[in-house]
Amino acid sequence: MGVRRGARRLALGRNPLRRRVDRLRVWGTVAAVLLFVVGAPLAARPAMGAVRAAAVRTAQAQEQQRHPVSAILPRGARPSVSVEGIMPDRVAARWPGPDGRWHRGVVRMEVRVRPGGLARIWVDDRGTPVARPLTASQIDGRTALGGVAAGVGVALVLGPALLVLRWRLDRRAYAEWELEWAEMEPRWTRRKYG
């Protein structure tokens, strides 16, 4: 009983008031949803693989070009910019470069360090502070984002296609309704045309 009622509500049952165009509209929507349910994962898998491979290559290149060093915070150092829990502190520090020369400047501290203490920072081959290489969790995040983007891409293709289909079916339905009304209206109003 529930299946029949559901089929009727979806315009799939035998109802003389539902036209062929109504059934086509429903089947078009069902087909679009099924294509999305099947197509999004099929598109996401290769996209995630490509994004993951690119992120791993980037991480490997960063690991070769970036070096961890211990920065020393001067005794009277205070953070220049600090937003508690959101952004790392930027503090004046000095650190050795990969070539052994000492550098001074403002660096980001991801963890709080007391003045005079040591903090791990990352520098490039010239000793300039840079972001740490991509971590495994960042690679996973980029991979997931690539899969989501592929699913959104499938929706961006199917959505407009469904809208165009429904627009054309609506135009056909209105044209059929006009023809039917032109035939029935004289009977109801007893007017004569022509």
Secondary structure, DSSP 4 states (H G I P E B T S, - for coil): -HHHHHHHHTT-S--TTS-HHHHHHHHHHHHHHHHHHHHHHHHHHHHHHHHHHHHHHHHHHHHHH-EEEEEE--TT---SEEETTTEEEEEEEEEE-TTS-EEEEEEEESS---TT-EEEEEE-TTS-EEPPPPPHHHHHHHHHHHHHHHHHHHHHHHHHHHHHHHHHHHHHHHHHHHHHHHHHHHHHH-----
